[in-house]
Amino acid sequence: MINNKTIAVVIPAYNEEKQIGLVLETMPDYVDRIILVNDCSTDNTKQVTESYFEKLGSREIPEMTIPKNKGIYSRADEILEVIRKKESEYFPESTVNHPEKDNRLVVISLKKNGGVGSAVSVGYKWAKDNKIDCTVSMDGDGQMDPSELKDLCLPVINNEADWAKGNRFAHSSAPFLIPRKRFLGNAVLSILTKIASGYWEISDTQTGYAALSYKAISSIKLYKLYKRYGMPNDRIIKLNIAGCTLKEVPVKPVYDIGEKSTMRIRKVVRPIAWLLFKSFFKRIWIKYLYKSFHPLFILYHFSFILLLLAIPYGIKIILLVIEGLKANPVTVMAFMFLFISGFQSLMFAMWMDIQDNQRLYKN
């Protein structure tokens, strides 16, 4: 515990028999529950992990009490409880190995491989059901330094932000330690995630190292988190829609410690980019139409319509230029009017988006 607040760490693991021991052995003592989610590994990850039950010991943690209305005002709480129980049906099948109630280590084994996002969502659900104050996600390959875990937890524990995430780009060693392809790929996806999520000051969006408060973890539909490597991006967007405040914490990049990545940049970038494209419109519709009607909803869509209408005129002008012919002045003026008006509307919409979301980013 930190400041009398319970801490849990969710560790998704797939074929990490060589690295998982390092992660478990370096786990700080203040961590109350270590929730390892074995994503149907084909090696000895499960056996290696379970050998740490006794080594990691046990600890009793107080149960969080959440005030509830009684009598005629309890209907809303009752409905939420029914929804919470029904949500279990949407998560992948799993078995929980928790020898004793107070054991620090909880091993959840998925019956079918679902991807890192699926594994994290199952761990989050356990933390939510057990009302953990602060839940941190940490990879099972040893690429996240446990000594920095407290720095991630403190903004959440001290109520400075609803959630906190690591930022390797903020560390001065980033350009030298992060492989060039990953650095560039991460930078591109970070720019796209800024636009899609509304957290315009965010960086290093691909790290899974993040701490969520009970409020944050309860504000999103965990079973709808993206199942694979795009989970951190999807989590960012869903938390923004929920209005959760964010603080970024500098963390060191860790590579070449025996980890074996199965991620392929080319295969990952395209589906994540498509996810971000869809999520942008989802955020605009949910946050700025359904939740609260905002002018930027109109401006964004107005700009897209105008820019789309400008495309045929632009193509026509280009074709005429290629053929050595002069374009009709009306065609040129129509293109200029649509393009300039659309571009100005887009810039205004983005400016309003930045201003509105500034309050969610805590320095």
Secondary structure as UniProt FT lines:
FT   TURN            3..4
FT   STRAND          7..13
FT   TURN            17..19
FT   HELIX           20..25
FT   TURN            29..30
FT   STRAND          33..38
FT   HELIX           45..50
FT   TURN            51..52
FT   HELIX           53..56
FT   HELIX           71..73
FT   HELIX           75..87
FT   HELIX           88..90
FT   STRAND          94..97
FT   TURN            101..102
FT   STRAND          105..110
FT   HELIX           116..129
FT   TURN            130..131
FT   STRAND          134..137
FT   TURN            140..141
FT   HELIX           146..148
FT   HELIX           149..157
FT   TURN            158..159
FT   STRAND          163..167
FT   HELIX           168..170
FT   TURN            172..173
FT   HELIX           174..177
FT   HELIX           180..197
FT   TURN            200..201
FT   TURN            205..206
FT   STRAND          210..213
FT   HELIX           214..218
FT   HELIX           222..224
FT   TURN            229..230
FT   HELIX           231..241
FT   TURN            242..243
FT   STRAND          246..250
FT   HELIX           265..285
FT   HELIX           286..291
FT   HELIX           295..322
FT   TURN            323..324
FT   HELIX           329..357
FT   HELIX           358..360
FT   STRAND          361..362
//
